[in-house]
Amino acid sequence: MNGKFTIDFEGRDYTVEGGERAAAAAKGGGAPVGRGQWYITLGPKAITSLEVLPGESDSALRERIRVWLAEHPEMPNAEDIVFGGG
């Protein structure tokens, strides 16, 4: 799976990005930190992060994200949580 991609769920385009080591993230302008995590955002809003599962296929990851989003329908409308504290 590439380090960053989008996934459509219920008409919204979510961005999914793999975390980087802290030093690499700082050099890259504030990318998400934590190699063992996938970070899911909707625009600037942080939705959640999911653990990287070794050997997980692209399709399995996409399905796991869709299942999580379906189980948490409140998240797109919840109070804004933005990465970077802003």
N, C-alpha and C positions, 0 to 999 in steps of 0.2 A: 504494500500500500504506500502510495506517495505520502509525503509529509503534510500535505494540505490538499483538501478537496471540499466540494460542496455536496450536500445531500438534500433533496427535496422531500419535505414531509408536510402533508396537508396544505399544500400551496405556499409554503414558506421555504426559502433557501437557507439552510444552516451551513455554517462553515465548520469544518472539522480539521483540527491541526494537531500534529504530534508535537509534544514538548521537546525542548532542546536542553542540553546541559546549561547550567546557569551562566557560565562564561560565554557560550555561543549565543545565548538568548540576549545577553546584554549588548554584545557587539552587533546583533541584528536589529536593534531598535525596539527591544521590548517584547520579543516573541514569548509565547508561553514556556514556562520552565517545568521540567520534569519529564525525562525521557520515557518514563513508564506510564505516561498518561496521554489520552486523546482529549483535547479541549473542544467543546462544542459551543459555538456562539451563534447568535442571531443578530446580525449587524454588530454593534458594539457591545451587546448584552451577553454576558456570560450565562450560559444555560446549565452546563454541568461539565464534569470531566469523567472519563471512564478509563479504567486500567487497561494497559496494553496486555493482550494475551498472546504469549509466544505461539507462533505458528498459525495464528488466526488468519483466515483468508479474507480478501477484500469483501466478498459478498457476505461472509459471516459477520464482519465488523459492521457493515452497513445495516444488516438486519438487527444486530444488537442495539445499534443506535436508534433505529425505528421503534423497536420494542420499548426502549427506555422512554423515548418521547411520548409514545402512546400511553405509557403508565404514569406520565407526569404532565397531563394536559394543562395544568395551571402555569407551567413555567414561562411560556411566551408572554403571558399577561401579568406575571408576578412583578413586584417592585423591581426596578432596574438594578441589576448587579453587573457592574462593568469591570473587566479586567484592568488592572493598573490603578484601581482605586478611584477612577474618575468617572 
